[in-house]
């Protein structure tokens, strides 16, 4: 079978007068991005099925009187699409105004300030708070039932009801722990089981927080996150298991203040478990050991050098092996170590000490 028969069928359409070919089944948004045309979005994420809830991606198609959403409308052969016009500008502007009418205007203390799609759109479409006051829309203040583990907080007054969190919990994580309830401005994100006695499906993985565009879901245990312009992101590998998930340590003034991810880097495609996303507080813990400890003649733990500590370990291993045999020794390695480190460790136990009593803590 040759390449022509296996290649996806292409459709040709026009985006702002520019012809573009896209695979059959693509959306108007896909075609527009291929030509470089900017269509604003708030609810769209490439990793999710189109949601079509925010309505800021409206475009004009052919001679239809009613605009359509670009993110969930299939691109068809011969379509004539307009992405920018005076009419679309005013439509999008009204949508943004209605969103901001129920969204707090205190951008300065918000961790998303400077890295917020909604803030950028308000600037692009010249929307100010005076104009939003006439809508008099307020979201319902409904507290979210605490998660199975108290890691995340939900702020209904910040929520723009884009639906990203619900969709990623259902489609990507496969949990379906949260859902959108009520209608219109009274809509709110709530657990699927709102009964206080029911066990939550949530495992506090933080995926809902990752995809939230406006910080409506935040980390409860976090201290000051730091503004985007003062935060250094250090790409590294998650240390909690051998999977090798990639993550970014957010560093402010030489302190780790949070963990984010880059969808384009690593095998995890931006996703992390609860340990990888929230288990960074040990880095600056005052209880963290920074020097090896060794007991003195009185049994008290005292700081010592690595040379002295390793000499003591070697002496004790030799003594135990001579007095009780190699089977009296055992070794426990860590899932945080690299495969190479664990390989060397088991070789040391089996060949160096002569015992097969070796295990590790990886129980995923």
VOPAGU-2260 file (C-alpha; in pm, 1 decimal, decimal comma):
REM VOPAGU-2260
SITE   aa  ch    i         X         Y         Z
SITE  UNK   A    0       0,0       0,0       0,0
SITE  UNK   A    1     155,0     327,9    -107,2
SITE  UNK   A    2     165,8     658,6      79,1
SITE  UNK   A    3    -113,6     810,5    -129,0
SITE  UNK   A    4    -367,4     551,3     -21,1
SITE  UNK   A    5    -265,4     562,5     345,7
SITE  UNK   A    6    -255,0     942,7     375,3
SITE  UNK   A    7    -556,3    1112,5     533,4
SITE  UNK   A    8    -798,3    1274,3     292,8
SITE  UNK   A    9    -747,1    1649,7     273,0
SITE  UNK   A   10   -1007,8    1924,5     252,9
SITE  UNK   A   11    -939,6    2272,2     120,5
SITE  UNK   A   12   -1096,0    2584,5     270,9
SITE  UNK   A   13   -1027,5    2954,7     291,8
SITE  UNK   A   14    -925,5    3131,7     613,0
SITE  UNK   A   15    -941,4    3510,5     574,6
SITE  UNK   A   16    -880,1    3467,1     202,4
SITE  UNK   A   17    -588,3    3223,7     247,2
SITE  UNK   A   18    -631,3    2873,9     105,8
SITE  UNK   A   19    -530,7    2592,7     338,4
SITE  UNK   A   20    -545,0    2213,3     323,3
SITE  UNK   A   21    -614,8    2018,2     642,8
SITE  UNK   A   22    -691,6    1651,4     710,6
SITE  UNK   A   23   -1056,0    1553,3     697,0
SITE  UNK   A   24   -1208,9    1579,7    1044,1
SITE  UNK   A   25   -1005,9    1885,2    1142,5
SITE  UNK   A   26   -1179,9    2185,4    1293,4
SITE  UNK   A   27   -1188,7    2543,7    1173,9
SITE  UNK   A   28    -958,0    2629,0    1463,4
SITE  UNK   A   29    -703,6    2373,1    1338,9
SITE  UNK   A   30    -713,9    2526,2     992,6
SITE  UNK   A   31    -684,3    2881,3    1124,0
SITE  UNK   A   32    -381,6    2797,2    1336,6
SITE  UNK   A   33    -218,0    2634,0    1037,3
SITE  UNK   A   34    -241,9    2964,5     849,5
SITE  UNK   A   35    -129,0    3167,1    1152,1
SITE  UNK   A   36    -466,4    3336,8    1198,6
SITE  UNK   A   37    -532,0    3412,5    1565,6
SITE  UNK   A   38    -864,0    3296,6    1708,4
SITE  UNK   A   39    -889,1    3357,2    2085,7
SITE  UNK   A   40    -991,2    3065,1    2308,5
SITE  UNK   A   41   -1047,2    3009,1    2679,5
SITE  UNK   A   42   -1191,3    2658,2    2704,1
SITE  UNK   A   43    -993,7    2489,9    2425,8
SITE  UNK   A   44    -705,7    2251,7    2502,9
SITE  UNK   A   45    -540,3    2039,4    2232,0
SITE  UNK   A   46    -537,9    1734,2    2460,0
SITE  UNK   A   47    -915,0    1746,4    2519,1
SITE  UNK   A   48   -1217,2    1700,5    2297,1
SITE  UNK   A   49   -1354,0    2043,8    2199,4
SITE  UNK   A   50   -1577,7    2186,0    2472,1
SITE  UNK   A   51   -1719,4    2494,1    2298,9
SITE  UNK   A   52   -1829,8    2664,6    2620,1
SITE  UNK   A   53   -1645,6    2997,4    2623,1
SITE  UNK   A   54   -1776,6    3124,1    2285,3
SITE  UNK   A   55   -1486,2    3363,2    2226,4
SITE  UNK   A   56   -1370,2    3163,1    1923,3
SITE  UNK   A   57   -1670,3    3265,5    1712,5
SITE  UNK   A   58   -1604,5    3301,0    1337,2
SITE  UNK   A   59   -1811,6    3378,7    1030,8
SITE  UNK   A   60   -1858,5    3091,8     785,1
SITE  UNK   A   61   -1968,3    3148,9     425,0
SITE  UNK   A   62   -2270,4    3378,9     422,1
SITE  UNK   A   63   -2439,5    3241,8     734,0
SITE  UNK   A   64   -2609,3    3499,5     950,8
SITE  UNK   A   65   -2507,4    3330,8    1275,1
SITE  UNK   A   66   -2138,7    3296,7    1365,4
SITE  UNK   A   67   -2014,6    2956,7    1476,8
SITE  UNK   A   68   -1753,0    2840,6    1725,9
SITE  UNK   A   69   -1427,9    2747,8    1555,9
SITE  UNK   A   70   -1308,5    2491,9    1810,3
SITE  UNK   A   71   -1586,8    2237,1    1755,0
SITE  UNK   A   72   -1698,6    2306,5    1396,2
SITE  UNK   A   73   -1557,1    2071,4    1135,5
SITE  UNK   A   74   -1366,0    2222,1     847,1
SITE  UNK   A   75   -1540,2    2132,6     522,6
SITE  UNK   A   76   -1439,3    2149,9     159,3
SITE  UNK   A   77   -1481,4    2496,4      11,8
SITE  UNK   A   78   -1561,4    2679,3     335,4
SITE  UNK   A   79   -1504,2    3053,9     336,5
SITE  UNK   A   80   -1409,5    3150,1     694,2
SITE  UNK   A   81   -1359,5    3499,1     834,7
SITE  UNK   A   82   -1179,3    3513,8    1169,7
SITE  UNK   A   83   -1153,1    3890,8    1214,5
SITE  UNK   A   84   -1419,3    4148,4    1143,3
SITE  UNK   A   85   -1583,6    4437,7    1323,6
SITE  UNK   A   86   -1883,3    4218,8    1401,2
SITE  UNK   A   87   -1668,0    3940,9    1549,6
SITE  UNK   A   88   -1467,8    4193,4    1749,0
SITE  UNK   A   89   -1782,0    4323,1    1918,9
SITE  UNK   A   90   -1923,8    3973,1    1973,0
SITE  UNK   A   91   -1606,3    3852,7    2139,3
SITE  UNK   A   92   -1584,9    4171,7    2339,1
SITE  UNK   A   93   -1935,0    4117,8    2479,0
SITE  UNK   A   94   -1850,3    3758,4    2574,0
SITE  UNK   A   95   -1537,2    3873,1    2757,1
SITE  UNK   A   96   -1738,1    4144,1    2934,8
SITE  UNK   A   97   -1992,1    3888,7    3056,5
SITE  UNK   A   98   -1713,8    3662,9    3182,1
SITE  UNK   A   99   -1547,5    3950,4    3366,8
SITE  UNK   A  100   -1880,6    4056,5    3516,3
SITE  UNK   A  101   -1866,3    3756,6    3750,6
SITE  UNK   A  102   -1488,3    3737,1    3783,1
SITE  UNK   A  103   -1298,7    3926,8    4057,4
SITE  UNK   A  104   -1101,7    4225,7    3935,0
SITE  UNK   A  105    -822,3    4193,5    4190,1
SITE  UNK   A  106    -558,2    4089,4    3937,1
SITE  UNK   A  107    -263,7    4235,9    4128,1
SITE  UNK   A  108    -244,9    3968,6    4404,1
SITE  UNK   A  109    -347,9    3682,6    4173,5
SITE  UNK   A  110     -70,8    3430,3    4096,4
SITE  UNK   A  111    -187,7    3424,5    3732,3
SITE  UNK   A  112    -131,7    3799,0    3692,7
SITE  UNK   A  113      89,8    3843,4    3386,6
SITE  UNK   A  114      24,3    3490,0    3261,8
SITE  UNK   A  115    -354,4    3487,7    3228,9
SITE  UNK   A  116    -542,7    3431,3    2901,7
SITE  UNK   A  117    -849,6    3616,5    3031,2
SITE  UNK   A  118    -640,3    3915,6    3134,6
SITE  UNK   A  119    -471,5    3920,3    2794,6
SITE  UNK   A  120    -807,5    3907,3    2614,9
SITE  UNK   A  121    -946,5    4192,7    2823,2
SITE  UNK   A  122    -646,4    4398,0    2714,9
SITE  UNK   A  123    -668,5    4290,4    2350,7
SITE  UNK   A  124   -1039,4    4374,7    2328,2
SITE  UNK   A  125   -1013,5    4689,3    2539,5
SITE  UNK   A  126   -1256,8    4574,1    2808,9
SITE  UNK   A  127   -1268,1    4769,9    3135,4
SITE  UNK   A  128   -1453,5    4700,7    3458,1
SITE  UNK   A  129   -1686,8    4998,4    3421,7
SITE  UNK   A  130   -1838,8    4837,2    3114,0
SITE  UNK   A  131   -1895,5    4503,3    3289,7
SITE  UNK   A  132   -2092,1    4653,8    3578,1
SITE  UNK   A  133   -2413,6    4678,6    3375,8
SITE  UNK   A  134   -2441,8    4299,7    3347,1
SITE  UNK   A  135   -2479,3    4255,9    3723,4
SITE  UNK   A  136   -2394,1    3886,2    3700,3
SITE  UNK   A  137   -2259,8    3705,2    4003,4
SITE  UNK   A  138   -2178,6    3338,1    4036,6
SITE  UNK   A  139   -2331,4    3139,6    4318,1
SITE  UNK   A  140   -2107,1    3112,7    4624,2
SITE  UNK   A  141   -2110,1    2739,4    4687,1
SITE  UNK   A  142   -1819,9    2588,8    4882,1
SITE  UNK   A  143   -1664,7    2282,4    4728,1
SITE  UNK   A  144   -1660,7    1971,7    4941,1
SITE  UNK   A  145   -1303,5    1901,8    5061,2
SITE  UNK   A  146   -1107,7    1655,4    4854,3
SITE  UNK   A  147   -1009,9    1311,3    4970,8
SITE  UNK   A  148    -680,7    1473,0    5068,0
SITE  UNK   A  149    -686,2    1842,9    5159,3
SITE  UNK   A  150    -457,8    1973,2    4885,9
SITE  UNK   A  151    -679,0    2185,6    4659,1
SITE  UNK   A  152    -917,0    2477,6    4707,9
SITE  UNK   A  153   -1191,1    2583,5    4466,8
SITE  UNK   A  154   -1305,8    2946,6    4439,4
SITE  UNK   A  155   -1646,0    2964,7    4261,3
SITE  UNK   A  156   -1630,7    3342,9    4224,0
SITE  UNK   A  157   -1313,2    3311,0    4013,7
SITE  UNK   A  158   -1446,3    3028,0    3796,2
SITE  UNK   A  159   -1534,2    3114,9    3434,5
SITE  UNK   A  160   -1713,3    2780,3    3379,4
SITE  UNK   A  161   -1493,1    2678,8    3088,0
SITE  UNK   A  162   -1533,4    2310,8    3175,2
SITE  UNK   A  163   -1167,9    2219,0    3133,6
SITE  UNK   A  164   -1138,4    2071,1    3482,7
SITE  UNK   A  165   -1445,9    1851,0    3441,2
SITE  UNK   A  166   -1335,9    1726,2    3100,7
SITE  UNK   A  167    -978,0    1642,9    3198,2
SITE  UNK   A  168   -1091,8    1463,4    3512,9
SITE  UNK   A  169   -1325,9    1247,9    3305,7
SITE  UNK   A  170   -1145,2    1199,6    2974,9
SITE  UNK   A  171    -778,3    1201,3    3074,3
SITE  UNK   A  172    -768,4    1088,1    3436,5
SITE  UNK   A  173   -1072,9     863,0    3399,0
SITE  UNK   A  174   -1203,5     956,3    3744,9
SITE  UNK   A  175   -1511,4    1169,7    3682,8
SITE  UNK   A  176   -1481,1    1314,8    4032,0
SITE  UNK   A  177   -1630,5    1654,7    3950,7
SITE  UNK   A  178   -1916,0    1787,6    3741,9
SITE  UNK   A  179   -2085,5    2114,3    3653,0
SITE  UNK   A  180   -2418,1    2171,0    3828,3
SITE  UNK   A  181   -2696,6    2429,8    3796,5
SITE  UNK   A  182   -2749,8    2659,3    3496,6
SITE  UNK   A  183   -2622,3    2990,7    3366,0
SITE  UNK   A  184   -2447,8    3223,3    3609,3
SITE  UNK   A  185   -2544,8    2992,9    3896,6
SITE  UNK   A  186   -2340,7    2706,0    3753,1
SITE  UNK   A  187   -2070,4    2573,0    3980,1
SITE  UNK   A  188   -1814,7    2294,2    3978,1
SITE  UNK   A  189   -1896,5    2036,3    4243,5
SITE  UNK   A  190   -1803,7    1679,3    4334,5
SITE  UNK   A  191   -2009,7    1413,4    4162,2
SITE  UNK   A  192   -2114,2    1295,1    4507,7
SITE  UNK   A  193   -2216,8    1606,6    4698,7
SITE  UNK   A  194   -2334,0    1403,4    4998,4
SITE  UNK   A  195   -2104,1    1479,2    5291,1
SITE  UNK   A  196   -2097,3    1109,5    5382,9
SITE  UNK   A  197   -2000,5     991,4    5034,8
SITE  UNK   A  198   -1638,9     914,6    4953,7
SITE  UNK   A  199   -1493,1    1145,0    4689,8
SITE  UNK   A  200   -1348,1     995,9    4372,7
SITE  UNK   A  201   -1084,1    1267,9    4375,9
SITE  UNK   A  202    -722,3    1160,9    4428,1
SITE  UNK   A  203    -585,0    1517,1    4437,3
SITE  UNK   A  204    -371,9    1469,7    4127,0
SITE  UNK   A  205    -399,7    1841,4    4050,5
SITE  UNK   A  206    -484,1    1803,0    3680,9
SITE  UNK   A  207    -788,6    2026,5    3726,2
SITE  UNK   A  208    -564,3    2294,3    3874,9
SITE  UNK   A  209    -314,2    2259,4    3590,2
SITE  UNK   A  210    -567,7    2327,6    3317,3
SITE  UNK   A  211    -762,4    2602,0    3497,6
SITE  UNK   A  212    -699,1    2925,2    3303,5
SITE  UNK   A  213    -787,1    3167,5    3585,7
SITE  UNK   A  214    -662,2    3015,9    3913,4
SITE  UNK   A  215   -1009,8    2913,0    4029,3
SITE  UNK   A  216    -845,8    2596,9    4162,6
SITE  UNK   A  217    -540,1    2656,9    4375,4
SITE  UNK   A  218    -298,2    2465,6    4590,4
SITE  UNK   A  219    -405,2    2488,3    4952,7
SITE  UNK   A  220     -64,3    2408,8    5100,4
SITE  UNK   A  221     128,2    2652,6    4883,2
SITE  UNK   A  222     288,1    2965,4    5016,2
SITE  UNK   A  223     348,0    3266,4    4794,4
SITE  UNK   A  224     366,2    3139,0    4435,7
SITE  UNK   A  225     560,5    3429,0    4290,3
SITE  UNK   A  226     474,9    3638,2    3986,0
SITE  UNK   A  227     567,8    3511,4    3637,3
SITE  UNK   A  228     836,4    3777,6    3594,4
SITE  UNK   A  229    1016,0    3680,9    3918,3
SITE  UNK   A  230     983,9    3305,1    3879,1
SITE  UNK   A  231    1257,7    3088,4    3731,0
SITE  UNK   A  232    1140,4    2753,9    3593,8
SITE  UNK   A  233    1395,7    2475,2    3623,5
SITE  UNK   A  234    1328,9    2168,5    3408,1
SITE  UNK   A  235    1396,4    1846,3    3596,2
SITE  UNK   A  236    1283,7    1485,7    3640,0
SITE  UNK   A  237    1033,9    1388,9    3907,9
SITE  UNK   A  238    1219,1    1195,6    4179,7
SITE  UNK   A  239     931,0     990,9    4318,4
SITE  UNK   A  240     949,6     686,1    4091,4
SITE  UNK   A  241    1132,2     548,9    3791,4
SITE  UNK   A  242     879,5     662,3    3527,8
SITE  UNK   A  243    1081,1     972,3    3444,5
SITE  UNK   A  244     805,5    1233,8    3430,5
SITE  UNK   A  245     932,7    1579,8    3344,3
SITE  UNK   A  246     836,5    1883,2    3551,1
SITE  UNK   A  247     935,2    2243,2    3613,8
SITE  UNK   A  248    1038,9    2359,1    3959,3
SITE  UNK   A  249     914,0    2715,7    4006,7
SITE  UNK   A  250    1189,2    2896,3    4195,8
SITE  UNK   A  251    1159,4    3239,6    4358,8
SITE  UNK   A  252    1454,2    3377,5    4557,2
SITE  UNK   A  253    1623,6    3035,2    4554,6
SITE  UNK   A  254    1318,6    2862,6    4703,3
SITE  UNK   A  255    1089,6    2612,0    4530,0
SITE  UNK   A  256     737,9    2757,9    4549,8
SITE  UNK   A  257     550,2    2528,2    4312,1
SITE  UNK   A  258     561,2    2273,0    4032,1
SITE  UNK   A  259     435,0    2320,5    3677,2
SITE  UNK   A  260     477,0    2119,9    3358,4
SITE  UNK   A  261     542,0    2172,7    2990,3
SITE  UNK   A  262     309,5    1972,9    2766,1
SITE  UNK   A  263     576,1    1952,3    2497,1
SITE  UNK   A  264     845,0    1799,1    2719,3
SITE  UNK   A  265     866,2    1444,5    2851,4
SITE  UNK   A  266     666,7    1125,7    2834,3
SITE  UNK   A  267     401,8    1254,6    3075,5
SITE  UNK   A  268     267,8    1523,1    2835,9
SITE  UNK   A  269     226,5    1773,4    3118,3
SITE  UNK   A  270      57,2    1536,7    3361,5
SITE  UNK   A  271     181,0    1442,6    3709,0
SITE  UNK   A  272      58,4    1242,7    4005,9
SITE  UNK   A  273     -13,1    1411,6    4339,1
SITE  UNK   A  274     336,4    1331,0    4468,7
SITE  UNK   A  275     512,4    1488,0    4173,5
SITE  UNK   A  276     292,7    1797,6    4166,2
SITE  UNK   A  277     264,1    1870,7    4537,2
SITE  UNK   A  278     541,7    1677,9    4710,1
SITE  UNK   A  279     812,5    1946,5    4692,7
SITE  UNK   A  280     792,6    2092,6    5042,8
SITE  UNK   A  281    1063,6    1857,1    5170,6
SITE  UNK   A  282    1322,1    2050,8    4968,6
SITE  UNK   A  283    1339,6    2332,1    5224,2
SITE  UNK   A  284    1227,1    2135,7    5528,8
SITE  UNK   A  285    1426,6    2222,4    5843,7
SITE  UNK   A  286    1420,7    1850,2    5929,6
SITE  UNK   A  287    1605,2    1752,6    5613,7
SITE  UNK   A  288    1945,9    1594,6    5679,9
SITE  UNK   A  289    2234,8    1786,5    5528,5
SITE  UNK   A  290    2520,5    1597,4    5699,7
SITE  UNK   A  291    2576,3    1226,6    5773,5
SITE  UNK   A  292    2510,7    1131,8    6137,8
SITE  UNK   A  293    2695,9     869,2    6341,8
SITE  UNK   A  294    2637,6     753,3    6699,2
SITE  UNK   A  295    2914,3     818,1    6949,4
SITE  UNK   A  296    3010,8     596,0    7242,8
SITE  UNK   A  297    2710,5     730,1    7436,9
SITE  UNK   A  298    2463,6     643,6    7160,4
SITE  UNK   A  299    2405,2    1005,8    7061,5
SITE  UNK   A  300    2379,3    1098,9    6693,6
SITE  UNK   A  301    2649,5    1344,8    6597,2
SITE  UNK   A  302    2735,8    1507,6    6265,1
SITE  UNK   A  303    3038,9    1358,7    6096,1
SITE  UNK   A  304    3215,3    1347,2    5761,0
SITE  UNK   A  305    3122,3    1120,0    5471,8
SITE  UNK   A  306    3460,4     945,8    5493,6
SITE  UNK   A  307    3413,2     861,1    5860,3
SITE  UNK   A  308    3053,4     747,2    5805,4
SITE  UNK   A  309    3141,1     521,1    5512,6
SITE  UNK   A  310    3436,4     372,4    5702,9
SITE  UNK   A  311    3201,8     292,2    5990,3
SITE  UNK   A  312    2950,6     126,2    5757,9
SITE  UNK   A  313    3222,9     -83,7    5594,1
SITE  UNK   A  314    3356,9    -192,4    5933,3
SITE  UNK   A  315    3013,0    -294,5    6061,0
SITE  UNK   A  316    2923,5    -480,8    5741,1
SITE  UNK   A  317    3249,9    -675,8    5764,4
SITE  UNK   A  318    3194,4    -755,4    6132,1
SITE  UNK   A  319    2836,2    -877,1    6085,2
SITE  UNK   A  320    2930,2   -1088,9    5786,1
SITE  UNK   A  321    3217,4   -1251,7    5973,1
SITE  UNK   A  322    3015,9   -1318,2    6289,1
SITE  UNK   A  323    2675,8   -1415,3    6142,1
SITE  UNK   A  324    2727,2   -1481,3    5771,3
SITE  UNK   A  325    2613,3   -1285,2    5465,7
SITE  UNK   A  326    2246,1   -1380,6    5511,7
SITE  UNK   A  327    2236,6   -1160,1    5820,7
SITE  UNK   A  328    2269,5    -859,9    5592,5
SITE  UNK   A  329    1999,1    -703,7    5376,9
SITE  UNK   A  330    1964,1    -395,9    5161,2
SITE  UNK   A  331    1671,1    -167,9    5075,8
SITE  UNK   A  332    1707,6      62,1    4777,6
SITE  UNK   A  333    1491,5     354,2    4669,2
SITE  UNK   A  334    1258,3     405,9    4376,2
SITE  UNK   A  335    1391,5     761,5    4362,9
SITE  UNK   A  336    1729,4     633,1    4247,0
SITE  UNK   A  337    1810,9     590,5    3882,0
SITE  UNK   A  338    1802,5     244,2    3723,4
SITE  UNK   A  339    2182,0     255,0    3709,2
SITE  UNK   A  340    2211,2     332,5    4081,5
SITE  UNK   A  341    1974,7      49,4    4171,0
SITE  UNK   A  342    2163,7    -189,7    3944,9
SITE  UNK   A  343    2494,2    -107,9    4112,8
SITE  UNK   A  344    2331,0    -143,0    4455,0
SITE  UNK   A  345    2200,8    -493,7    4389,5
SITE  UNK   A  346    2537,6    -594,2    4241,1
SITE  UNK   A  347    2706,4    -467,8    4557,5
SITE  UNK   A  348    2469,0    -667,4    4779,8
SITE  UNK   A  349    2489,7    -988,3    4577,3
SITE  UNK   A  350    2855,5    -991,4    4476,7
SITE  UNK   A  351    3015,1    -763,5    4733,6
SITE  UNK   A  352    2834,0    -890,5    5043,9
SITE  UNK   A  353    2717,8   -1226,5    4910,9
SITE  UNK   A  354    2345,7   -1198,3    4993,6
SITE  UNK   A  355    2028,4   -1194,2    4789,2
SITE  UNK   A  356    1842,0   -1004,6    5061,5
SITE  UNK   A  357    1784,3    -695,4    4851,2
SITE  UNK   A  358    1462,3    -507,1    4774,3
SITE  UNK   A  359    1337,8    -159,6    4688,9
SITE  UNK   A  360    1044,7      64,6    4779,5
SITE  UNK   A  361     883,7      96,5    4436,0
SITE  UNK   A  362     529,7     -27,9    4487,7
SITE  UNK   A  363     336,9     171,9    4226,4
